[in-house]
Amino acid sequence: MAPTSERDWRARTRAVRGGLDRSPHGETSEALYLNSGFVYDSAEQAEARFLGEDEGFIYSRYGNPTVAMFERRLALLDGAEACFATSSGMSAVFAALMCQLQAGDHVVASRALFGSCHFIISQLLPRYGVEISFVDGPDLAQWQAALRPQTACVFFETPANPTLELIDIEAVADLAHAADAQVVVDNVFSTPVLQRPIEFGADIVVYSGTKHMDGQGRCLGGAVLGPEQFIDEVLQPFLRHTGPALSPFNAWVLLKGLETMELRLAEQCRNARTIAGMLAERSEVQRVVYPELPSFPQQELATRQMTAGGSIISFDLAGGKAAAFKLLNGLSCIDISNNLGDAKSLITHPATTTHRAIGPEERVRVGIGDGLVRLSVGLEDPADLMDDLGAALDGIG
Ligand SMILES: *Cc1c(COP(=O)(O)O)cnc(C)c1O
């Protein structure tokens, strides 16, 4: 049976053709509409656009044809009704929360969060009269106990950055929905290729396009996905008037990135699997955290919720910070960088970089020790990556 619409296409076809909006020139690749404004045929048409009675574009802070192609393609991949793109992952996280919260509301979040997400929830929201509670994400009893009538939404990352701690999306969504709270999931580590939170009951999903979507270290971007009514009526006014719009150029890069994301991630997961196994054999390494390793404490949940373990490995070095720094400095192929999801393998020491600001006590609570390093596995030949890691580990002594 021939597909009748892009919603009938399978994931790979959606990734390559979803949202494609060809101009009358019939260009093969998606066009880059690098423009800020749009012109109208008449004053009446301009009025109709502003009234929402005419479908066309108004201004690139509101919408742009290249950005719209990215939004549609990502919504198709994620299984969401609608999407609004943003200038970075953090503007997506901030907008997804701020657009729906007001003073007196309450938010429950898992404690293991990316540093900037932690800042928004622990530092910014309370300034505006929003009460917050942090819970240990895998402990469902803590979610249950923290939810109250004022809880407007819950927020979590799974897997969390950098501990790879998983949260049962379906179970937390059931609890949150019973309390009438919206479920907002930061799905950056998984991408829609490895995990589609909406299928497990999440209401809103946020992404950093900067990571695997671009996947080649070129530009920042982000997106919020969810029900059409939420995106159009709650999120869109907030974003249109506060202005963290995705640049059309960045949208074009991310749109082309989506075409190959599944293929890149499959290879990156394969490489990560091989390298995780190699690291687990090394005496300098105290513990390797990777969802596909038999030692992973939440393997059952990983299998239920994710289609593969991902491209990120975290591991603890027995020699603490000194050993971690020695390892990073001893690498010659893998780069020291706090980005992730890239074709190039990148390694970072979270305690002194991405998670420095959350402070030592909070780091201990979420399991970010001084010997922990986070490796984002790229597309290089895994033999070269293992040679590099092996030599650097030998150098720790
Ligand atoms: C990187 C990251 C973000 C922020 O994305 P940017 O595009 O850098 O703003 C948010 N959440 C997680 C889990 C991330 O890893």
The ligand as an SDF file (V2000), in Angstrom:
LIG
                    3D

 15 15  0  0  0  0  0  0  0  0999 V2000
   23.5860   20.0740   26.2300 C   0  0  0  0  0  0  0  0  0  0  0  0
   22.3650   19.7770   26.9810 C   0  0  0  0  0  0  0  0  0  0  0  0
   21.3540   20.7500   27.1020 C   0  0  0  0  0  0  0  0  0  0  0  0
   21.4990   22.1470   26.5420 C   0  0  0  0  0  0  0  0  0  0  0  0
   21.6380   22.2350   25.1690 O   0  0  0  0  0  0  0  0  0  0  0  0
   22.3750   23.4840   24.4510 P   0  0  0  0  0  0  0  0  0  0  0  0
   22.0420   23.2970   23.0200 O   0  0  0  0  0  0  0  0  0  0  0  0
   23.8260   23.3630   24.7780 O   0  0  0  0  0  0  0  0  0  0  0  0
   21.7840   24.7270   25.0320 O   0  0  0  0  0  0  0  0  0  0  0  0
   20.2220   20.4050   27.8120 C   0  0  0  0  0  0  0  0  0  0  0  0
   20.0780   19.1920   28.3810 N   0  0  0  0  0  0  0  0  0  0  0  0
   21.0310   18.2430   28.2760 C   0  0  0  0  0  0  0  0  0  0  0  0
   20.8000   16.9130   28.9060 C   0  0  0  0  0  0  0  0  0  0  0  0
   22.1970   18.4940   27.5820 C   0  0  0  0  0  0  0  0  0  0  0  0
   23.1510   17.5500   27.4930 O   0  0  0  0  0  0  0  0  0  0  0  0
  1  2  1  0
  2  3  1  0
  2 14  2  0
  3  4  1  0
  3 10  2  0
  4  5  1  0
  5  6  1  0
  6  7  2  0
  6  8  1  0
  6  9  1  0
 10 11  1  0
 11 12  2  0
 12 13  1  0
 12 14  1  0
 14 15  1  0
M  END
$$$$
